[in-house]
Amino acid sequence: MSADQESRRKSRSPVAHGSTRPTSRDVARAAGVSQAAVSLVLGDKWRGRVSETTAERVRAAARDLDYRPNLAARNLRLGRTRTVLLVVPALTTEFFAGVYTGAARVAARHGFGVVLYPSPEGVGPARDPFHSAQAALDGVIASSMAADALTAIRGDRLPLVMLDSDPHGSLGAATVNLDIGDGVRQVAEHLLALGHRRLLHLAADIPSWTFRTRAQALGARLAREPGTTLRTTRAPITIDEARAATETALAGPGPRPTALVCDDDKLAAGAYKAARRLGLRIPDDLSVTGLDDLALATALDPELTTVRLDAELFGERGMQALLAVLEGHAPHQGDIPVELVVRGSTAPPPGP
């Protein structure tokens, strides 16, 4: 803005310099319209009610006065805070950071803010971060792995969207899922096509729907393939725990598995360490797959074959579903597709 424009803006402004912030009444006076017209234009509800010329005059007056609506007062009148809580497990990977980014992007377009609340213990109850969540929030988006935290924060009494949750037994008004079962089936198809028939499932030791779904999808697909065996070992999602569990399983009695299906890329990293300790080469002696496609997947050597999950799209769809619930609409249906990314950690099994 030039000096002349600034001078004209100040001379037109009915607001004393350096005193109170401009109000909608000031905008109405400057534009020569009613406060109701200002509210319609700045609330983007003017079409068919005021002319385009009037709307532009109101917008110009608001710009000249540097007017900003008092959202706190507006929200108080509406009985809404325009704040959403995103409850996730402890942030041990970048996946849930991506979920937050996607949710916050959609929220910002609709004038909402998103508060991220990682459950301190990763999975399980958490203390209420608010004096009263019901008074402080308009809604909640929660991962199934942090579902127990909802009771503590009374989030299940608010409009609720569940992520990665059983659609038939969900606490929420809506459920948004990645097609995780299809991702595991893609892994199984890939390994079977390479010739693997002895597989080990390194399962996340977490009692949640998403990990039960992975186990069920893997077991069902391999059960249809004659001559295939599947063993399962469990570990918490840490590299050290995964290494220990894998080392024990691979060193056990009987024919050694030729492929290892991991529920998570961090589990796969632990499996890499176990293989090296046992003198096994990946993929020559043991193929390994993950799930998530974290940055870690390409830091491993060889790079990890894994299933890519679009975390930001997941967050976007979760926020869109919550907005639909708040507005009384039916959320979008259908799981989010996932994609197998084949890299250097899988190959045909070694010869007899």
C-alpha positions in Angstrom: 0.0 0.0 0.0 1.4 3.4 -1.0 1.7 6.3 1.4 -1.2 8.1 -0.4 -3.4 5.0 -0.1 -2.6 4.6 3.6 -3.4 8.3 4.1 -6.8 7.9 2.4 -7.5 4.7 4.4 -6.8 6.5 7.7 -8.9 9.5 6.7 -11.9 7.3 5.8 -11.5 5.2 8.8 -14.1 6.0 11.5 -11.9 4.2 14.1 -9.5 6.3 16.2 -5.9 5.4 15.4 -4.2 3.2 17.9 -7.4 2.7 20.0 -10.1 0.1 19.5 -10.2 -2.5 16.8 -12.7 -1.8 13.9 -16.1 -3.4 14.3 -18.7 -4.6 11.8 -20.6 -1.3 12.6 -17.5 0.6 11.4 -17.5 -1.4 8.2 -21.2 -0.9 7.6 -20.8 2.9 8.1 -17.8 3.0 5.7 -19.6 1.0 3.1 -22.9 2.8 3.5 -24.9 -0.4 4.3 -26.5 -2.1 7.2 -24.7 -4.3 9.7 -26.9 -7.2 8.5 -25.5 -6.7 5.0 -21.9 -6.8 6.4 -22.6 -10.0 8.2 -24.1 -11.6 5.0 -21.1 -10.6 2.9 -18.3 -11.5 5.3 -20.1 -14.7 6.2 -20.2 -15.5 2.4 -24.1 -15.8 2.5 -24.8 -12.7 0.4 -25.7 -14.2 -3.0 -29.3 -13.6 -3.9 -29.6 -11.2 -0.9 -27.4 -8.3 -1.8 -25.9 -7.1 -5.1 -22.4 -7.9 -6.3 -21.6 -4.2 -6.2 -22.7 -3.9 -2.6 -20.8 -7.0 -1.7 -17.6 -5.6 -3.2 -18.1 -2.3 -1.4 -18.3 -4.2 1.9 -15.2 -6.2 1.2 -13.3 -3.1 0.2 -14.4 -1.3 3.4 -13.3 -4.3 5.4 -9.9 -4.3 3.7 -9.4 -0.6 4.1 -10.2 -0.8 7.8 -8.2 -4.0 8.3 -11.3 -5.5 9.8 -11.1 -9.0 11.3 -14.3 -10.7 12.7 -14.3 -11.4 16.4 -14.4 -15.2 16.1 -14.5 -15.7 19.9 -17.6 -13.6 20.2 -19.2 -15.3 17.2 -18.4 -18.7 18.5 -19.8 -17.8 21.9 -23.1 -16.8 20.3 -23.2 -20.0 18.3 -22.2 -22.1 21.3 -19.2 -23.5 19.4 -15.5 -23.3 19.8 -14.5 -24.4 16.3 -11.9 -26.6 17.9 -11.4 -30.3 17.2 -9.3 -32.8 19.2 -7.3 -35.4 17.3 -6.4 -38.3 19.7 -3.6 -40.6 18.5 -1.2 -43.0 20.0 2.2 -41.6 21.2 4.0 -40.0 18.2 6.6 -42.6 17.7 6.6 -42.4 13.9 5.8 -39.7 11.4 2.5 -41.4 10.3 0.3 -39.6 12.8 2.1 -36.3 12.1 0.9 -36.8 8.6 -2.7 -37.5 9.8 -2.6 -34.3 11.8 -1.3 -32.3 8.8 -4.1 -33.6 6.6 -6.8 -32.9 9.2 -5.5 -29.4 10.0 -5.4 -28.5 6.3 -9.1 -29.3 5.9 -10.0 -27.7 9.3 -8.3 -24.4 8.4 -10.4 -24.1 5.2 -13.5 -24.3 7.4 -12.3 -22.0 10.2 -11.6 -24.8 12.6 -8.4 -25.5 14.7 -7.1 -28.9 15.5 -5.5 -29.8 18.9 -3.3 -32.9 18.7 -3.4 -35.1 21.8 -1.0 -38.1 21.8 -2.0 -40.6 24.4 1.0 -40.6 26.8 1.3 -44.3 27.1 0.8 -44.9 23.3 -2.3 -47.0 23.9 -4.6 -46.8 26.9 -6.2 -44.3 29.2 -5.0 -40.7 29.3 -5.7 -37.8 31.6 -8.2 -35.2 30.4 -6.2 -32.3 28.8 -9.1 -30.0 29.4 -11.2 -29.1 32.5 -14.1 -30.3 30.5 -13.6 -31.6 27.0 -17.3 -31.2 26.3 -17.2 -27.5 27.0 -13.9 -26.9 25.1 -14.4 -28.9 21.9 -16.8 -29.2 19.0 -15.8 -32.8 18.1 -13.1 -35.5 18.3 -11.2 -37.6 15.8 -9.6 -40.6 17.4 -7.4 -43.5 16.3 -8.7 -46.9 17.4 -5.3 -47.5 19.0 -6.0 -44.5 21.4 -9.7 -45.3 21.9 -9.3 -46.0 25.6 -8.2 -42.4 26.1 -11.7 -41.2 25.0 -13.3 -42.3 28.2 -10.9 -40.2 30.3 -11.5 -37.1 28.2 -15.2 -37.8 27.8 -14.6 -37.6 24.0 -17.2 -40.3 23.4 -19.9 -37.9 24.5 -19.0 -35.4 21.7 -19.4 -35.8 17.9 -16.8 -38.4 17.2 -15.1 -39.9 14.1 -13.0 -43.0 14.5 -10.0 -43.7 12.4 -8.7 -47.3 11.8 -11.6 -48.7 13.6 -14.2 -51.5 13.2 -17.0 -49.9 11.3 -19.5 -52.4 12.8 -18.5 -51.8 16.4 -17.3 -48.2 16.4 -18.0 -45.7 19.2 -18.2 -42.9 16.6 -20.9 -41.4 14.4 -18.6 -42.2 11.5 -15.6 -44.4 10.8 -12.7 -43.7 8.3 -10.4 -46.5 7.3 -7.5 -47.3 5.1 -8.0 -50.5 3.1 -5.5 -52.2 5.4 -6.8 -55.7 4.6 -6.2 -55.2 0.9 -2.6 -54.0 1.7 -1.8 -57.2 3.5 -3.3 -59.2 0.7 -1.1 -57.4 -1.8 1.9 -58.3 0.3 0.8 -62.0 0.4 0.2 -62.1 -3.4 3.7 -60.6 -4.0 5.4 -63.1 -1.8 3.5 -66.1 -3.2 4.3 -65.0 -6.7 8.0 -65.0 -5.8 7.6 -68.6 -4.6 7.5 -68.3 -0.8 5.5 -70.9 1.1 7.0 -70.7 4.6 6.1 -67.3 6.1 6.5 -65.7 9.5 4.1 -63.0 10.6 5.8 -60.5 13.0 2.6 -59.1 14.5 2.2 -55.9 16.5 1.4 -56.9 20.1 -1.4 -54.4 20.4 -5.1 -55.4 20.9 -6.7 -53.2 18.2 -9.0 -53.7 15.2 -6.4 -52.7 12.7 -3.9 -55.3 13.7 -6.5 -58.0 14.0 -7.6 -57.1 10.5 -4.0 -57.5 9.2 -3.7 -61.0 10.8 -7.1 -62.1 9.5 -6.4 -60.9 5.9 -2.9 -62.6 5.8 -4.2 -65.9 7.3 -7.2 -66.0 5.0 -5.1 -65.5 1.8 -2.4 -68.0 2.7 -5.0 -70.6 3.7 -6.1 -70.7 0.1 -2.6 -71.6 -1.1 -1.8 -75.3 -0.9 1.5 -76.2 0.8 1.8 -72.9 2.6 2.6 -72.5 6.3 2.3 -69.4 8.5 3.7 -68.9 11.9 3.1 -65.8 14.1 5.3 -64.1 16.7 4.3 -60.9 18.5 6.3 -57.8 19.6 5.6 -54.3 20.7 6.2 -51.7 18.0 9.9 -51.0 18.9 13.0 -51.9 17.0 14.6 -53.7 19.9 11.6 -55.7 20.9 11.0 -56.7 17.2 14.7 -57.8 16.9 14.4 -60.0 20.0 11.1 -61.6 18.9 12.4 -62.2 15.4 15.7 -63.6 16.5 13.9 -66.1 18.8 11.4 -67.1 16.1 14.0 -67.6 13.3 16.3 -69.6 15.6 13.6 -71.9 16.7 13.1 -75.6 15.7 11.8 -76.7 12.3 12.2 -75.3 8.8 13.1 -71.7 8.8 10.6 -69.2 7.2 11.8 -67.7 3.9 9.7 -64.6 4.2 8.8 -62.3 7.1 5.6 -60.2 7.0 5.8 -57.3 9.5 2.8 -55.3 10.7 4.8 -52.0 10.6 8.0 -50.6 9.2 9.6 -50.3 12.6 9.0 -54.0 13.3 10.7 -54.6 9.9 13.7 -52.6 11.0 14.0 -54.8 14.1 13.8 -57.9 11.8 16.7 -56.6 9.8 18.8 -56.5 12.9 17.8 -60.0 13.9 18.7 -61.3 10.5 22.2 -59.8 10.6 22.8 -61.3 14.1 21.9 -64.7 12.7 24.1 -64.3 9.7 21.1 -64.1 7.2 21.2 -62.0 4.2 18.1 -59.9 3.0 16.7 -60.8 0.6 18.9 -63.8 -0.4 18.1 -65.8 2.7 15.0 -64.0 4.0 12.6 -61.7 2.4 11.1 -59.0 4.6 8.1 -56.7 4.1 6.7 -53.8 6.2 3.6 -51.7 6.3 3.3 -47.8 6.4 6.1 -46.7 4.0 7.7 -44.4 6.6 10.9 -42.5 5.8 12.6 -45.4 7.6 11.7 -47.8 4.7 14.2 -46.2 2.3 16.9 -45.7 5.0 17.2 -49.5 5.5 19.6 -51.4 3.3 18.3 -53.0 1.2 15.3 -50.6 0.9 12.1 -52.1 2.3 9.2 -53.5 0.3 6.2 -52.1 2.1 2.6 -50.9 1.8 2.2 -47.1 1.3 -0.5 -45.6 3.5 -1.5 -42.0 2.6 -1.5 -40.5 6.1 -2.4 -37.0 5.0 -5.3 -38.1 3.0 -6.4 -40.2 6.0 -6.4 -37.1 8.2 -8.2 -35.1 5.5 -10.9 -37.7 5.2 -11.3 -37.9 9.0 -11.8 -34.1 9.3 -14.2 -34.1 6.3 -16.2 -36.8 8.0 -16.4 -34.9 11.3 -17.5 -31.7 9.5 -20.2 -33.7 7.8 -21.3 -35.1 11.2 -21.4 -31.6 12.7 -23.5 -30.4 9.8 -25.9 -33.3 9.9 -24.8 -34.8 6.6 -23.7 -38.4 5.7 -19.9 -38.7 5.5 -18.2 -40.1 2.4 -18.2 -43.9 2.3 -15.5 -46.2 1.2 -12.0 -47.2 2.4 -8.9 -45.3 1.3 -6.9 -47.4 -1.2 -3.3 -48.4 -0.3 -0.4 -49.4 -2.5 2.3 -52.1 -2.3 5.8 -50.5 -3.0 8.3 -53.2 -4.1 11.9 -52.5 -3.3 15.0 -54.6 -2.6 14.0 -56.5 0.5 12.0 -59.2 -1.3 13.2 -61.9 -3.8 12.5 -65.5 -4.6 13.3 -67.9 -1.7 16.7 -69.7 -1.5 16.9 -73.1 -3.1 16.5 -76.3 -1.0 
